[in-house]
């Protein structure tokens, strides 16, 4: 079981890092405030306001600040940096946690909670 746990930890940590690096800080065109967007969220938001998909992707790519950059290690805990306290919402954290829970469950061969409802 130890080998499985080690491999599972490595896969889960890579998934966590990849997910946090996929969200980038962009000025929300609807509110004018900074917000973390996934690439898909950026495309959907910007194209709904008349931008082309290419322009939306370029906005997302232009940002060099990722969600991973908004956290730091403090006393062994992964905590938000002070300057991002008002940008990282509970809704965003719950969205990320749900995405990670579902993806890692799938990688472990477990049916994710979001898929169990479809099976009944």
N, C-alpha and C positions, 0 to 999 in steps of 0.2 A: 504493500500500500504506500510505502514511503516514496518509491519511484514515481507512482502515479501522482501523489501530492506535489512532488517537486515539479513534474511536467505541467500539472494543472496550474500551479502558481505562476509558472513562466508564461503560459498561454494567456491566463487571465490578466497578468500584469502588462503584457504586450497589447492586449485588447484595450485595457484601461488607458494606457499611454496614447495609443492611436486615436481613441475616441476623444480624449481631451485635446489632442493636437489638431483634431478635425474642426473644432469650434474656434472661430476667430472673431476678434473684436472689431466691429464695424459700426459706423454711425448709422443708426436706424433711419431710413429716409422718411418713415411715417412720423416719428417722434422727434428726430434730431438728437436723440441721446445715444450714447454708446451701448452696444448690445452684442452678446456672443451669438454668432450665427454658424450653423453647419453650412456646408456648401449648398445642400438642397434648400434649406431655409432661406439662404441669401438669394438663390435663383427665384424661388417662389415669391419672396417679398419684393424684390426689385422688378421682376417682370410684370407683377400685378400693377406696378406704377408706371409702366411704359418703357422700361429699360429692355434692351435685348438680353438674351441669355448670356452672350459673350461679355457684355458690359457687367452683368451681375457677377459672373465668374471672376472677371478682372478686379472688381471691388473686393471680393472675398480673398483672392490671391494677394492683393496689395497689402493686406493687413499682415503684419509680422507678429502680432500679439495673439497667442493662442490661449485657450482656457487653461492649459497646463502651466503657462507662465503666470497665471493669476493666483496660483497656490504656492505655498512654501511649506517646508518641513519645520515644525516647531515642537520641541519636546516629544519627538516620535510621532506626531500627528500631522496629517495633511490638512492645512488650514488656509483660508482665503487671506490674501495679502490685503492690508488695510485699504489701499486705493481701489480695490475691486469689490468692496463690501456691498455697495449699492447697486452694482451691475449684476453680480451673480445672485439670482433670485432662488427662492425655494423651489419654484416651478422648474427652473432650469436644472437644478440639482436632482430633482425627482425624475425629470426626463432622462438625464444622463444615467442615473442609477437603474432605471427601468430598461434602458437600451443595453446597458452592460449586463444586467441580470439575464435578459432574454438571450443575448448573443452567447454569453459564456455557458448558459444552460444548453443551448443548441450544440456548441462545440463539445460538450461533455456527453452528448447523446440523450439529453433529458428534454422532454417536451416543455417549452417555455409556457409560463402562465398565460400569455397572450394567445397562444395557440390552443390551449386546453378547451377554451369555450367553443372553438370551431369544431372540436371532435365530438361534441355531445349532440 
